[in-house]
């Protein structure tokens, strides 16, 4: 997971929540995770905004990848109490 500071400024997370996110990332083979979108802007509303995360998983078998993606998304929702938009890094391309 990338630096904790940007996410904790916009979205206050407790130490147990941050630890649970770290554990979830390890469990679900996350190589990198970055916050993007409204959570990094001044207009972020902790009561209404969702959480946008760009995630890169380790190289794993396709069936495991699908399971890891959806289990991670569900677990992050449970940890943060916020809807999570999980975007795979390899699905994003610069043009």
N, C-alpha and C positions, 0 to 999 in steps of 0.2 A: 504494500500500500504506500502511496506517496505521502508526503508530509501531512501530519495531522492538523497543523495550524490552520490552513485555509478553511477546512470543513468545520472546525470547532468554533471559529469566529462567527460564521453565518448560522450554523446549526449546532446549538449547544449539545454536546454529547458528554455523558459521564465517563469516567475512567472504566467502569465495568462495560459500558456499551462499546467503547473503543477496543477493549480487550476482546469482547465477543466478536467484533468485526474482524479483528486480526486472526482470531481462531477460525472464523468462517472462511476467511481468505486462504488460510493454510489447508483447511479441510477440503476446499473445492478447487484446489490447484491454481489459485490466482498468482500470476507472476507480477502483474502491476495493476493498480487501480488508481484512477484519477477522478476527481470531482470536476464537473463542468456545469454550465448553465446558470440558472438563477441562484443557486446556493453560493455562488461567488460574487453576486451582484448586490447592490444596496437594496434592490426591490424584492429580495428574498423574504417571503412570509413563512415563518416556521409553522404556522397553523394551517396554511393552504398549499404551499408549494411542494412539489415532489422533489425527489433527489435524483439527479442525473449523474450516472457513473459510467466512465469509460473503463472497460476491463479487458485485460489480456490474460488468458489462461495459458498454462503450460501446455506443451504438446502432449495431448492425450488422445486416446481412441475416440472416434466420433460419438459413439453411444454414451461413453463416459462424459464427453464434453457437453452433450445435451443435458444430461442429468445434473452435472456440476453447475451449468448455467442457471437452470430453473430452481435448483435447490438453493443456490447462492442468492438469487433474487428473492425467494420466499424468506430465507433466513434474515436478509438485510431488512426486509419489511418488518419482520418480527422484532428485530433489535432496535430499529430506529422509530418504529411506529409511523413511518411515512411511506407512501407509494414510491417505488424505486423504478426508474428507467435505466435498465442495464444495457449498455451498448458495447458490443464486441469491437475491440480495437481494429481487427482486420476487416471489419465491415465499413470502416471509414476511409475514404480516399481524398487526398487533396487534388484539386484540379487546377 
